[in-house]
């Protein structure tokens, strides 16, 4: 009997891998639901409903929610479950100001070494967003907007800054989406994107920094108006 393999151990490892993969899928789906407003701040995550909807057990759902809690998107309330985290106005403002500083720094760095190929990628995203602006559809605009910012963060070439920046992005999903909820805001947002790319193409670090920081700070004002329209 010695020297034989141990199937139960192998099966256990495969099951762990499968569970982790399912948890990743669920995590992506819950992030999408938060971003698109299907799950609202302070709303409880319905584990049974998600289990039936996706067709999996509750285990991977709990793993996904725990991962999202570590990222600041979900709050765990003992004996009650998982809830979508609601940022206070002060928390959202602090995060946004911090994001403005990090994003401006990355854009400034990118201006010092940006290539024509990278400019072309950003111009293509600008064009796509211009096409969406005509439609006035924030749900279609938002993912391309995310990709634009993501590309800049990657092109800057500093993985530590990018990690910090992406942590801010995840926590601010709902606020950023709200800031773009009005069709009137979309052309303003993309005009600011264009100024960033123009500054990058000019290889002007200072102009790029100012354009990037102004874009995020203007977004704070747009978010406040979206959340408090009567203010």
Buried (B, 14 or more C-beta within 10 A) or exposed (E): EEEEEEEEEEEEEEEEEEBEEBBBBBBEBBBEBBBBBEBEBEBEBBBEEBBEEBEBEEBBBBBBBBBBBEBBBBBBEEEEBBBBBEBEEEBBBEBBBBBBBBBBBBBBBBBEEBEEEBBEBBEEBBEBBBEBBEEBEBBBBBEBBBBBBBBBBBBBEBEEBBEBBBBBBBBBBBBBBBBBBBBEBBBBBBEBBBBBBBBBBEBBBEBBBBBBBBBBBBBBEBBBBBBEEEE
